[in-house]
Amino acid sequence: MLREAGFAIMYIYSDEDNFEITTKTDHSPLTKADTISNELISEVLAGILPDIPLISEETNLVSYDIRKSWKYVWLLDPLDGTTEFINRTDEFSINLALINDGIAEVGFIYLPVFQTLYYAIQGFGAYKIENEIETKISAEPFNPEQIGLRVVVSRQGIDSETKKIVDQLNNPLILPLGSALKLISIAQGDSDYYPRMIHLKEWDTAAGQVIIEEAGGSLVDTETVLPLTYNKASMMNPTFIASGKLI
């Protein structure tokens, strides 16, 4: 399902004439790839698991008065990193997570350019499938005070509040990445620390959260230091820090 949506995304990616960029009400960009991926995945999920509702970035959000009664729900970002897609950085993904009573329990992140799938199931570890080969992935141990901490940040730039955190670190190595690749880099040990002081939506983090947690890392609210929860009244996440294995 995600692979088929990825093929559709790549078909459009290979032909700039098919981009058809428009602007949503929140002023974020929308392409034909976003909508086609959303349609393909939504149809498949409705066919195989019709009793589980879907929340997607590209569909109208159901009222919380209805949503709050949902035990299970899918959270989908059919093209995470639309700006990266438009800028042709190759750093975009499809994010899909299964939420159980507010907790991200299953997560999938598919990278269309690299034809690579990352996934995790709560209690069963985190895995990468590349070239039909499945390998278990693991976050790296780190100490926040160590020299040269590998810090992943948005390719779109570091906001002032995130910069304040980064500036407190000991000569960090800054690694710019787009979309959910930042979360993947933590989960597979390519980076150590990802502070995010600009709010993201739930569908941006849910799949990455369970993948990071099952790889041995964490993704927590900066205020409560607790894992993020999902299908809230507001779909906006609090600020957070994702990291590897703290030692």
Secondary structure, DSSP 4 states (H G I P E B T S, - for coil): -HHHHHHHHHHHHT-GGG---EE-TTS-EE-HHHHHHHHHHHHHHHHH-TTS-EEETTSPPPPHHHHTT-SEEEEEEEEE-HHHHHHT-S--EEEEEEEETTEEEEEEEEETTTTEEEEEETTS-EEEEETTEEEE--PPEE-TTSTT-EEEEETT---HHHHHHHHTSSSPEEEEE-TTHHHHHHHTTS-SEEEE-S--BHHHHHHHHHHHHHTT-EEEETTT-SB---S-SS-BPPPEEEESEE-
